[in-house]
Amino acid sequence: MRPQAEECFDSWIARMALAHDTTRGALFQHLGIDSALASLDLARGTSGVALEDFYAVSQMVGQLAWAVQTEPEHIESSFLAVDGAALLPRRSRHYACARCWQEALRDGRPRIIRKEWILRMSWRCRLHDLPLSKVPVPGGATDQDDLSWLGGAIAGAESLRWGLGYRGAMIERNEVCLDTLIRQSRRRLKGRNQDYLDRFQANVYHFARDRIAMLALAHSHAGRSVWGFEQLIGRGLAERPGRNMESLEPPRRAKRRAARWRVGQGRALPRAFDAELLGVLLAYAQVRERRDAQARSGHFPTGEP
């Protein structure tokens, strides 16, 4: 069971562990790999671990290559040599194209998560022009159950796609920057492509209720609808922020257009807890600000990592 073309490391190891009905740690231990590596984020290979773990990860690559009878370079091809900020957090890397998975299931091919899909700026399948879906943890369901779920996921993704008017220039910049990261190019982009990379490679839309819809909106003619979220999470706030939130609103010329955006087949009904969303975000921003300051000073309160 070797890595598929463009498959990310986590996806491949998860498939191997599932095939042997075991865990990543137990799989590593069985193959003579330090089981402590199972708790590390290995998506970037040796470039993403501390210096003291470098040798162990290099050995892991060799052991895995031996186990599946391939060259170490084949294993290394599953890594992404990018800045860590460009990747989704490890526990959030569960987005895939439902159409790709449906076709793979019907053709008897493995369902994989591609390397580009774990990048924070990735939100659509470029093969099918379909927004990605949050996929369930594999295992436990029958093929028929999976096909049924995938049918619903495809319907939802198509509803989102046709409910928005994408901006061609934004889609093009997304593709250029994705290709640059996947090719492991270190060259600095120019103009608006670099502005796009700076804005989206470290976005935190995964804190939102629907990350894919947020990114789809950001790439559409209703892009200003997500302005407030980006501004709030992207800035440092005081310990006790005031109530003047005017700076978090989109530019005035975009307000009317932003207020009219729709996702899918209509507006969602108001929910009781939506009124508390701003308070939750403010609380998060306060915690983040304190932890950033503590990280810079090297001091953490007792009990915090």
C-alpha positions as CSV (number, residue, x, y, z in Angstrom):
1,M,0.0,0.0,0.0
2,R,2.1,2.8,-1.3
3,P,1.3,6.5,-1.3
4,Q,-0.8,7.6,-4.3
5,A,0.2,10.4,-6.5
6,E,-0.3,13.8,-4.7
7,E,-1.5,12.0,-1.5
8,C,-0.6,13.7,1.8
9,F,1.3,11.7,4.4
10,D,-1.5,11.7,7.0
11,S,-3.9,10.2,4.4
12,W,-1.6,7.4,3.5
13,I,-0.7,6.4,7.0
14,A,-4.4,6.5,8.0
15,R,-5.2,4.2,5.1
16,M,-2.5,1.7,6.2
17,A,-3.6,1.7,9.8
18,L,-7.2,1.2,8.8
19,A,-6.3,-1.7,6.5
20,H,-4.5,-3.4,9.4
21,D,-7.2,-2.5,11.9
22,T,-4.7,-0.7,14.2
23,T,-3.5,2.7,15.2
24,R,-0.7,4.9,13.9
25,G,1.4,4.3,17.0
26,A,0.9,0.6,16.9
27,L,1.7,0.5,13.2
28,F,4.9,2.4,13.8
29,Q,5.9,0.2,16.7
30,H,5.3,-2.9,14.5
31,L,7.6,-1.6,11.8
32,G,10.4,-0.7,14.2
33,I,9.7,3.0,14.1
34,D,9.8,5.1,17.3
35,S,6.1,5.1,18.3
36,A,6.6,8.6,19.8
37,L,6.6,10.0,16.3
38,A,3.0,9.1,15.9
39,S,2.1,12.1,18.1
40,L,4.0,14.5,15.9
41,D,2.8,16.5,12.9
42,L,4.7,14.8,10.1
43,A,3.0,16.5,7.1
44,R,6.2,18.4,6.3
45,G,8.6,15.5,7.0
46,T,12.0,16.4,8.5
47,S,11.4,20.1,7.7
48,G,8.5,20.2,10.2
49,V,10.0,18.7,13.3
50,A,12.5,19.8,15.9
51,L,16.2,19.2,15.4
52,E,16.2,16.4,18.0
53,D,13.6,14.5,16.0
54,F,15.3,14.9,12.6
55,Y,17.2,11.7,12.6
56,A,14.2,9.6,13.9
57,V,12.0,11.0,11.1
58,S,14.7,10.2,8.5
59,Q,14.9,6.6,9.8
60,M,11.1,6.5,9.7
61,V,11.1,7.3,6.0
62,G,13.6,4.5,5.3
63,Q,11.6,2.0,7.4
64,L,8.3,2.9,5.6
65,A,10.0,2.6,2.2
66,W,11.3,-0.9,3.1
67,A,7.9,-2.0,4.5
68,V,6.0,-1.1,1.2
69,Q,9.0,-2.0,-1.1
70,T,9.5,1.4,-2.7
71,E,12.2,4.1,-2.7
72,P,12.5,6.6,0.1
73,E,11.8,9.4,-2.4
74,H,8.4,7.9,-3.0
75,I,7.6,8.4,0.7
76,E,9.1,11.8,0.8
77,S,6.8,12.8,-2.1
78,S,3.9,12.7,0.4
79,F,5.4,15.6,2.4
80,L,4.8,19.3,1.8
81,A,7.9,21.5,2.0
82,V,6.0,24.6,3.0
83,D,5.9,27.0,5.9
84,G,3.9,25.5,8.8
85,A,1.5,28.4,8.8
86,A,0.3,27.4,5.3
87,L,-1.1,24.2,6.6
88,L,-4.4,23.5,8.3
89,P,-4.0,22.4,11.9
90,R,-3.5,18.6,12.1
91,R,-7.0,17.9,13.5
92,S,-8.6,19.9,10.7
93,R,-7.2,18.1,7.7
94,H,-10.3,16.3,6.8
95,Y,-11.5,18.0,3.6
96,A,-11.8,16.2,0.3
97,C,-13.7,16.4,-3.0
98,A,-16.8,14.3,-2.7
99,R,-16.9,13.8,-6.5
100,C,-13.3,12.4,-6.5
101,W,-14.2,10.1,-3.6
102,Q,-17.4,8.9,-5.3
103,E,-15.5,8.1,-8.5
104,A,-12.7,6.3,-6.5
105,L,-15.2,4.2,-4.6
106,R,-17.0,3.2,-7.8
107,D,-13.7,2.4,-9.5
108,G,-12.2,0.4,-6.6
109,R,-9.5,3.0,-6.0
110,P,-8.4,4.3,-2.6
111,R,-10.1,7.5,-1.3
112,I,-7.2,9.8,-0.5
113,I,-6.7,13.4,0.7
114,R,-4.5,15.2,-1.7
115,K,-1.6,17.3,-0.4
116,E,-3.1,20.6,-1.7
117,W,-6.3,20.0,0.2
118,I,-4.5,20.3,3.6
119,L,-3.3,23.8,2.7
120,R,-5.3,26.6,4.4
121,M,-6.0,28.4,1.1
122,S,-7.4,25.3,-0.6
123,W,-11.2,25.0,-0.7
124,R,-12.2,23.6,-4.1
125,C,-11.3,20.6,-6.3
126,R,-9.7,21.9,-9.4
127,L,-10.5,18.8,-11.3
128,H,-14.3,19.0,-10.8
129,D,-14.6,22.7,-9.9
130,L,-16.4,21.7,-6.8
131,P,-16.1,23.0,-3.2
132,L,-14.5,20.5,-0.8
133,S,-16.5,18.7,1.8
134,K,-15.7,17.8,5.4
135,V,-15.3,14.0,5.1
136,P,-16.1,11.6,8.0
137,V,-13.5,9.5,9.7
138,P,-13.0,6.3,7.6
139,G,-14.1,3.0,8.8
140,G,-17.3,1.4,10.2
141,A,-19.6,2.2,7.2
142,T,-20.4,0.1,4.2
143,D,-19.7,1.1,0.7
144,Q,-23.4,1.8,0.2
145,D,-23.5,4.0,3.2
146,D,-20.5,5.9,1.9
147,L,-22.1,6.3,-1.6
148,S,-25.2,7.6,0.1
149,W,-23.3,10.1,2.1
150,L,-21.2,11.2,-0.9
151,G,-24.3,11.8,-2.9
152,G,-25.6,14.2,-0.2
153,A,-22.1,15.9,0.0
154,I,-22.0,16.4,-3.7
155,A,-25.5,18.0,-3.7
156,G,-24.4,20.4,-0.9
157,A,-21.2,21.3,-2.7
158,E,-23.0,22.0,-6.0
159,S,-25.5,24.1,-4.2
160,L,-22.7,26.2,-2.7
161,R,-21.0,26.5,-6.1
162,W,-24.0,27.6,-8.0
163,G,-25.2,29.9,-5.2
164,L,-22.2,32.2,-5.6
165,G,-20.6,34.1,-8.5
166,Y,-16.8,33.4,-8.3
167,R,-14.3,36.2,-9.2
168,G,-12.2,34.8,-12.0
169,A,-9.1,36.7,-10.9
170,M,-9.3,35.4,-7.3
171,I,-9.7,31.8,-8.6
172,E,-6.6,32.3,-10.8
173,R,-4.6,33.6,-8.0
174,N,-5.6,30.7,-5.8
175,E,-4.4,28.2,-8.4
176,V,-1.1,30.1,-9.0
177,C,-0.3,30.1,-5.3
178,L,-1.3,26.5,-4.7
179,D,0.9,25.4,-7.6
180,T,3.8,27.5,-6.2
181,L,3.5,25.9,-2.8
182,I,3.1,22.3,-4.1
183,R,6.1,22.7,-6.4
184,Q,8.0,23.8,-3.2
185,S,9.1,27.0,-4.9
186,R,10.7,29.5,-2.6
187,R,10.5,32.3,-5.1
188,R,8.6,35.4,-4.1
189,L,5.5,36.1,-6.2
190,K,4.8,39.5,-7.6
191,G,2.0,42.0,-7.1
192,R,-1.5,40.7,-6.4
193,N,-0.4,37.1,-6.3
194,Q,1.9,37.8,-3.4
195,D,-0.8,39.9,-1.7
196,Y,-3.1,36.9,-2.1
197,L,-0.5,34.5,-0.7
198,D,0.1,36.8,2.3
199,R,-3.6,37.0,3.0
200,F,-4.7,33.4,2.5
201,Q,-1.8,31.0,3.3
202,A,-2.3,31.7,7.0
203,N,-6.0,32.4,7.2
204,V,-7.9,31.0,10.2
205,Y,-11.3,30.3,8.6
206,H,-11.2,26.9,10.3
207,F,-12.4,28.7,13.4
208,A,-15.6,29.5,11.5
209,R,-18.7,27.3,11.5
210,D,-18.2,26.5,7.8
211,R,-14.7,27.0,6.6
212,I,-15.4,26.1,3.0
213,A,-18.3,28.5,2.7
214,M,-16.2,31.3,4.2
215,L,-13.4,30.7,1.6
216,A,-16.0,30.4,-1.2
217,L,-17.4,33.8,-0.2
218,A,-14.0,35.3,0.0
219,H,-13.4,34.3,-3.7
220,S,-16.8,35.5,-4.9
221,H,-18.4,38.9,-5.7
222,A,-19.7,38.8,-2.1
223,G,-16.2,38.7,-0.7
224,R,-16.7,41.6,1.6
225,S,-19.2,39.5,3.6
226,V,-16.3,37.9,5.5
227,W,-14.4,41.1,6.1
228,G,-15.3,41.4,9.7
229,F,-14.2,37.9,10.6
230,E,-10.8,38.4,8.9
231,Q,-10.2,41.7,10.6
232,L,-11.2,40.5,14.0
233,I,-9.1,37.3,14.1
234,G,-6.2,38.9,12.2
235,R,-5.5,41.7,14.6
236,G,-4.2,42.0,18.2
237,L,-6.9,43.1,20.6
238,A,-6.6,44.7,24.0
239,E,-7.3,42.7,27.2
240,R,-10.7,44.4,27.5
241,P,-11.7,45.5,24.0
242,G,-14.2,48.3,23.7
243,R,-17.6,48.1,22.0
244,N,-16.7,50.3,19.0
245,M,-16.5,47.6,16.3
246,E,-16.8,50.0,13.4
247,S,-13.4,49.1,12.1
248,L,-14.5,45.5,11.6
249,E,-17.2,46.4,9.1
250,P,-16.5,46.2,5.3
251,P,-15.9,49.4,3.4
252,R,-19.0,51.4,3.0
253,R,-19.3,50.9,-0.7
254,A,-19.5,47.2,-0.2
255,K,-22.0,47.1,2.7
256,R,-25.1,46.9,0.7
257,R,-23.8,44.3,-1.6
258,A,-22.4,42.3,1.3
259,A,-25.7,42.3,3.1
260,R,-27.4,40.5,0.2
261,W,-25.2,37.5,-0.3
262,R,-26.7,34.1,-0.4
263,V,-25.2,30.6,0.0
264,G,-26.9,27.8,-1.8
265,Q,-30.7,27.8,-2.2
266,G,-31.5,30.6,0.3
267,R,-30.7,32.3,3.5
268,A,-30.2,30.2,6.6
269,L,-32.8,30.8,9.4
270,P,-31.6,32.8,12.3
271,R,-30.2,30.7,15.2
272,A,-30.4,31.7,18.8
273,F,-26.7,31.3,19.5
274,D,-25.6,33.5,16.5
275,A,-26.0,36.6,18.7
276,E,-23.2,35.3,20.9
277,L,-20.8,34.7,18.1
278,L,-19.1,38.0,18.4
279,G,-18.6,37.5,22.1
280,V,-17.0,34.1,21.4
281,L,-14.7,35.6,18.8
282,L,-13.7,38.4,21.2
283,A,-12.9,35.9,23.9
284,Y,-10.8,33.8,21.5
285,A,-9.0,36.9,20.3
286,Q,-8.1,37.8,24.0
287,V,-6.8,34.4,24.7
288,R,-4.8,34.4,21.5
289,E,-3.3,37.8,22.2
290,R,-2.2,36.7,25.7
291,R,-0.7,33.5,24.4
292,D,1.2,35.3,21.6
293,A,2.7,37.6,24.2
294,Q,3.6,34.7,26.4
295,A,5.2,32.9,23.5
296,R,7.3,35.9,22.7
297,S,8.5,36.2,26.3
298,G,8.9,32.4,26.7
299,H,6.7,32.3,29.8
300,F,3.5,30.2,30.0
301,P,1.1,30.0,33.0
302,T,1.2,26.7,34.8
303,G,-0.7,24.0,33.0
304,E,-0.6,25.6,29.6
305,P,1.7,24.3,26.8
